[in-house]
Amino acid sequence: MVNKPRLLLLDESLSALDYKLRKQMQNELKALQRKLGITFVFVTHDQEEALTMSIVSW
């Protein structure tokens, strides 16, 4: 975050976490996205997580 990127690639970044920590990290990432205006490309095989993290999904 030091270089203030406009795009952050997240490939299965939360998949190894337990449910509680995954939910906490989802909230942290969404807050960071709102605060800094960063675009995320978020790759996951978990449909619930995709819907939780998405503003626009393709």
Helices and strands as residue ranges (DSSP letters): E 7-11, H 19-36, E 39-43, H 47-53
